[in-house]
């Protein structure tokens, strides 16, 4: 591909789903052996569990695996918040039941206290591991973190709540507030920083490891142009053997992540090599790489981008720590109300303007470190929660969902607390 062709592909793909109202979620869980929660499940134990998840679950979700053995439940996109929560709750019950039958239990927490260990060594994960080794803490980032990733539609060309510019702005400008509200990965010690209540150690890791790849993007301007420049200027993590270089189909791994449509249940025996140091996608397109760039290379590169808000056709909000029990419902409901209820979106846009919320990288770092202990952030979080609760009623959320959000708000947000505050005695350390 030429640089202009790749730029057009990225621009067109970034926020391509112009309808609004659909919601999806990706739930990551730490997997703990029941017999000894301090050890990690072995590759064989996880593979035994993985083999029980062939195809989609009854509610349409897929199961995949992260490098440290974290399990991920990825929902289908659902036409309403109510449908999304009901389908995912049913699929999660199946996941929990099968994990229990395999001698495992699922823990909803943003950061794993156990030493990092690569358990699911797919070629793509190995390539990421080599790349992150240059920054430090890469193994912890890949193996010891878990999140709730909320997916909403990208929006269209209009100026109001349905427009992609508004939706991008709300997601990015309120991102640090959402991160503080749902911080659930407290750490006791961060090298180079004074002792103190670090509430989202997961997000701190994300912001420190390969900072450009994982850092926040501007809230304003055309989000498609912003995303295109970011993608072109970000370093390439690894380079596969060329698509026509003779790779052969092999049986799918029990840890196989969902592949392209029509993959036929097999993977290619891929060979990943390290990318030259400092090679951005733009420089590769201009001829600095070991071979020409193919369309698949662009999509593999896009998959490696982990900004707090990712443009992957839809919007994927990645700043939220994994939540305990069934509290994953709360961030899904809050984001759906902010994005898909017109009055709530308008109120959120007014809040962003009145408070001049244009968060910098330092604002994101501060939110990870201090979260709801910052009175300004805590005040914004209370306002956002009040707006969301009002919006949920207009969205037709079920009484069960609304009740779950109200209980969370009463126990946490309205008291100036995040889940991390209640887990503080069980805090861990970022090595």
C-alpha positions in Angstrom: 0.0 0.0 0.0 1.0 3.6 -0.5 0.9 6.1 2.4 -2.1 7.8 1.0 -3.9 4.5 0.5 -3.2 3.4 4.1 -4.2 6.8 5.4 -7.5 6.6 3.6 -8.1 3.0 4.9 -7.4 4.1 8.5 -9.6 7.2 8.2 -12.5 5.3 6.7 -12.3 2.4 9.1 -11.7 4.4 12.3 -15.3 5.5 13.0 -17.3 3.8 10.3 -20.4 2.6 12.1 -22.6 5.6 11.9 -25.7 4.2 13.6 -26.2 4.9 17.3 -27.9 3.0 20.2 -26.1 -0.3 20.1 -23.9 -1.3 23.1 -21.4 -4.0 23.6 -18.8 -4.9 26.3 -15.6 -6.9 26.7 -15.2 -8.2 30.2 -11.7 -9.4 31.3 -11.3 -11.6 34.4 -8.4 -12.9 36.4 -8.5 -16.7 36.6 -7.6 -18.2 40.0 -7.3 -21.9 40.8 -9.7 -22.8 43.6 -7.2 -25.1 45.3 -4.6 -22.3 45.6 -5.5 -18.7 44.5 -1.9 -17.6 44.9 -0.7 -19.7 42.0 -1.4 -19.3 38.3 -3.4 -21.9 36.4 -1.1 -23.9 34.1 -1.3 -23.8 30.3 -2.9 -27.3 30.4 -5.5 -26.3 33.0 -6.5 -23.2 30.9 -6.5 -25.2 27.7 -8.9 -27.7 29.3 -11.2 -24.9 30.2 -10.8 -23.2 26.8 -11.9 -26.4 25.0 -15.4 -26.0 26.6 -16.0 -22.7 24.7 -16.3 -23.6 21.0 -18.2 -20.9 19.1 -20.4 -18.3 20.6 -22.2 -18.6 23.9 -26.0 -18.6 24.0 -26.2 -14.8 24.3 -23.8 -14.3 21.4 -20.6 -13.7 23.3 -17.2 -15.1 22.4 -14.5 -16.3 24.8 -10.8 -15.4 24.2 -7.6 -15.3 26.3 -5.0 -12.8 27.3 -1.3 -13.5 27.7 -1.3 -14.2 31.4 -4.3 -16.5 31.3 -6.9 -13.7 31.8 -10.2 -14.8 30.2 -12.2 -12.3 28.1 -15.9 -12.4 27.4 -16.7 -10.3 24.3 -20.3 -9.6 23.7 -22.1 -9.1 20.4 -23.4 -5.6 19.8 -26.9 -5.3 21.2 -29.6 -2.9 20.1 -30.3 -1.7 23.6 -28.6 -1.5 27.0 -31.2 -3.8 28.4 -30.5 -6.5 25.8 -26.8 -6.2 26.3 -26.9 -6.6 30.0 -29.3 -9.5 29.9 -27.3 -11.4 27.2 -23.9 -10.8 28.8 -25.2 -11.8 32.3 -26.5 -15.1 30.9 -23.2 -15.8 29.1 -21.2 -14.8 32.2 -23.2 -17.3 34.2 -22.2 -20.0 31.7 -18.5 -18.9 31.9 -18.5 -18.9 35.7 -20.2 -22.3 35.8 -17.7 -23.9 33.4 -14.8 -22.3 35.2 -16.0 -23.7 38.5 -16.3 -27.2 37.0 -12.7 -26.9 35.9 -11.6 -25.9 39.4 -11.3 -22.2 38.6 -12.9 -19.0 39.8 -13.1 -15.5 38.2 -11.9 -12.4 40.0 -12.9 -9.0 38.9 -9.9 -6.7 39.6 -7.8 -4.4 37.5 -4.4 -5.7 38.6 -3.2 -9.2 39.5 -1.1 -9.4 42.7 0.8 -12.5 41.5 4.1 -12.3 39.6 3.5 -12.0 35.9 3.8 -15.2 33.9 3.1 -15.8 30.2 0.7 -18.7 29.9 -1.0 -18.1 26.5 1.9 -17.6 24.2 0.3 -16.9 20.8 2.7 -15.4 18.2 1.0 -12.0 18.4 1.4 -11.9 22.2 5.1 -13.0 21.9 5.7 -10.1 19.5 4.1 -7.6 21.8 6.2 -9.0 24.7 9.4 -8.4 22.7 8.3 -4.9 21.9 7.3 -3.9 25.4 10.6 -5.3 26.8 12.2 -2.1 25.6 10.0 0.0 28.0 9.9 -2.2 31.2 6.9 -3.6 33.0 5.6 -5.0 29.7 5.0 -8.5 31.2 2.9 -6.9 34.0 0.9 -5.0 31.5 0.2 -8.0 29.3 -0.2 -10.7 32.0 -1.5 -8.9 35.1 -4.2 -6.5 34.0 -8.0 -6.8 33.4 -10.6 -4.3 32.3 -14.1 -3.5 31.4 -14.1 -2.3 27.8 -17.4 -0.6 26.8 -18.2 -0.4 23.1 -20.6 2.1 21.6 -21.3 3.2 18.1 -19.2 5.9 16.4 -21.9 8.3 15.3 -22.5 10.3 12.2 -21.7 13.7 10.7 -24.3 15.6 12.7 -23.5 18.2 15.4 -25.5 16.9 18.3 -25.5 13.8 20.4 -25.5 11.5 17.4 -22.4 13.1 15.9 -19.1 11.4 16.0 -17.3 14.6 17.2 -19.6 14.9 20.2 -19.3 11.2 21.0 -15.5 11.3 20.7 -15.4 14.4 22.9 -17.5 13.0 25.7 -15.5 9.7 25.8 -12.1 11.4 25.9 -12.9 14.5 28.0 -14.7 12.5 30.6 -12.3 9.5 30.4 -10.2 10.5 33.4 -13.4 10.9 35.5 -14.7 7.5 34.4 -11.3 6.0 35.2 -11.4 7.5 38.7 -15.0 6.4 39.3 -14.2 2.8 38.6 -10.6 2.6 39.7 -10.2 -1.0 41.0 -6.4 -1.7 41.0 -4.9 -0.1 44.1 -1.1 -0.3 44.5 1.1 0.2 47.5 4.3 1.2 45.9 5.3 2.7 42.6 9.1 3.2 42.0 10.1 6.8 41.7 6.9 8.1 43.3 6.1 8.8 46.9 4.1 6.4 48.9 0.4 7.1 48.6 -3.0 5.9 47.5 -2.4 4.9 43.9 -5.9 3.8 42.9 -5.6 2.6 39.3 -2.3 0.8 39.0 -3.5 -0.8 35.8 -4.0 2.5 34.1 -0.7 3.8 35.4 1.0 0.8 33.8 -0.8 1.5 30.6 0.3 5.1 30.5 3.9 4.3 31.4 4.6 1.4 29.0 5.1 2.7 25.5 3.5 6.1 26.4 2.7 7.2 22.8 0.9 4.0 21.9 -1.2 4.0 25.2 -1.6 7.7 25.8 -4.7 9.8 25.4 -5.6 11.7 22.2 -7.0 15.2 21.8 -10.7 15.7 22.5 -11.4 18.2 19.8 -11.1 18.4 16.0 -12.1 15.7 13.6 -11.6 12.4 15.4 -11.0 10.5 12.2 -8.1 12.8 11.3 -6.8 12.6 14.8 -6.9 8.8 14.8 -5.3 8.6 11.4 -2.3 10.7 12.4 -1.9 8.8 15.6 -2.0 5.4 13.8 0.5 6.5 11.2 3.0 8.0 13.7 2.9 5.1 16.2 5.7 2.6 16.2 5.2 -0.8 14.7 5.4 -3.6 17.3 6.4 -6.5 15.0 6.4 -7.5 11.3 4.9 -10.8 10.1 6.2 -12.8 7.3 4.6 -11.5 4.1 1.0 -12.8 3.6 2.1 -14.8 0.5 5.4 -16.1 2.1 4.1 -19.7 2.3 2.5 -19.8 5.7 0.5 -22.9 6.2 -2.8 -23.6 7.9 -2.5 -25.4 11.3 -5.3 -26.5 13.7 -6.6 -23.7 15.8 -5.1 -23.2 19.2 -7.5 -23.7 22.2 -6.5 -20.1 23.0 -7.3 -18.9 19.5 -8.6 -15.3 19.4 -11.5 -14.6 17.0 -10.0 -14.3 13.6 -11.2 -12.8 10.3 -14.5 -13.9 8.9 -14.1 -17.1 6.8 -11.0 -18.2 8.6 -12.5 -21.7 8.8 -11.4 -22.4 12.3 -7.6 -22.5 11.5 -4.8 -20.2 12.1 -1.8 -19.4 9.9 1.6 -20.6 11.1 2.7 -17.0 11.4 6.3 -15.9 11.8 6.7 -12.5 13.6 9.9 -10.7 13.5 10.9 -7.6 15.5 10.4 -4.3 13.8 13.4 -2.0 13.4 13.7 0.4 16.3 11.6 3.5 16.0 9.8 2.3 12.8 6.4 4.0 12.6 3.8 2.9 10.2 4.3 6.1 8.3 8.1 5.4 7.9 7.4 1.8 6.9 4.9 3.0 4.2 7.7 5.3 3.0 10.0 2.4 2.4 12.0 2.1 5.7 10.7 -1.4 6.5 12.0 -4.8 5.4 9.3 -5.3 2.9 6.2 -3.4 1.5 3.2 -2.8 3.6 0.1 -4.9 2.9 -3.5 -4.2 3.9 -3.4 -6.9 6.7 -0.3 -5.2 8.1 -2.3 -2.0 8.6 -5.1 -3.9 10.5 -2.6 -5.8 12.7 -1.0 -2.4 13.5 -4.4 -0.9 14.4 -5.1 -3.8 16.7 -1.9 -2.9 18.7 -3.0 0.6 19.4 -4.3 0.9 23.0 -5.3 4.6 23.6 -7.9 5.1 26.3 -10.5 5.5 23.6 -9.9 3.4 20.6 -11.5 4.0 17.2 -12.0 0.6 15.7 -15.1 1.2 13.6 -17.0 1.9 16.8 -15.7 3.6 20.0 -14.0 1.3 22.5 -13.6 2.9 26.0 -10.5 1.2 27.6 -9.9 3.3 30.7 -12.1 1.3 33.1 -10.7 -1.3 35.5 -12.3 -4.7 35.8 -15.1 -4.6 38.5 -15.9 -7.1 41.2 -18.9 -9.4 41.0 -21.6 -8.0 38.8 -20.6 -4.4 39.1 -19.4 -4.5 35.5 -23.0 -3.5 34.7 -22.4 0.0 36.2 -19.8 1.4 33.8 -21.7 -0.2 30.8 -24.9 1.6 31.9 -23.1 4.9 32.7 -21.4 5.0 29.3 -24.6 4.0 27.5 -26.5 6.9 29.2 -23.8 9.4 28.4 -23.6 8.4 24.7 -27.1 7.3 23.7 -29.5 9.4 25.7 -29.8 12.8 24.0 -30.5 14.9 27.1 -27.7 13.2 29.0 -25.2 13.8 26.2 -26.2 17.4 25.9 -25.7 17.8 29.7 -22.3 16.1 29.5 -21.3 18.4 26.7 -22.3 21.4 28.8 -20.3 20.1 31.7 -17.3 19.6 29.6 -17.5 23.2 28.3 -18.3 24.8 31.7 -15.5 23.0 33.4 -13.1 23.5 30.5 -12.3 19.8 30.4 -9.5 19.2 27.9 -7.5 16.6 29.8 -3.7 16.4 29.2 -1.6 13.4 29.7 -0.7 14.7 33.2 -4.4 14.9 34.0 -4.8 11.2 33.1 -1.7 10.3 35.2 -3.1 12.3 38.2 -6.5 10.5 37.8 -4.7 7.1 37.9 -2.7 8.1 40.9 -5.2 10.0 43.0 -8.7 9.3 41.5 -11.6 10.2 43.8 -9.2 11.5 46.5 -9.0 14.7 44.3 -12.1 16.8 45.3 -12.5 18.3 41.9 -12.5 14.8 40.2 -14.9 13.5 42.9 -17.3 16.4 42.3 -17.2 15.8 38.5 -17.8 12.1 39.1 -20.9 12.8 41.3 -22.3 15.0 38.5 -21.6 12.4 35.8 -23.3 9.7 37.9 -26.4 11.9 38.5 -26.6 12.6 34.8 -26.3 8.9 34.0 -29.0 7.9 36.5 -31.4 10.3 34.9 -30.5 9.1 31.4 -31.0 5.5 32.3 -34.7 6.0 33.0 -35.1 7.6 29.6 -33.2 4.8 28.0 -35.6 2.3 29.4 -33.1 0.5 31.5 -34.5 -2.4 33.6 -35.2 -1.9 37.3 -32.4 -4.4 38.0 -29.8 -2.3 36.1 -31.0 1.0 37.5 -30.9 -0.5 41.0 -27.4 -1.8 40.5 -26.2 1.6 39.4 -28.0 3.3 42.3 -26.4 1.0 44.9 -22.9 1.5 43.4 -23.5 5.3 43.4 -24.6 5.3 47.0 -21.8 3.0 48.2 -19.0 4.6 46.1 -19.5 7.7 43.9 -21.7 9.8 46.1 -19.4 9.1 49.0 -16.3 10.1 47.0 -15.0 6.6 46.8 -14.0 4.2 44.1 -13.9 0.4 44.4 -10.1 0.7 45.0 -10.7 2.4 48.3 -12.6 -0.6 49.6 -9.9 -3.0 48.3 -7.0 -0.9 49.8 -6.1 -3.4 52.5 -5.5 -5.9 49.7 -3.4 -3.6 47.6 -0.4 -4.9 45.7 2.7 -3.3 44.1 3.7 -2.3 40.6 7.2 -3.7 40.3 
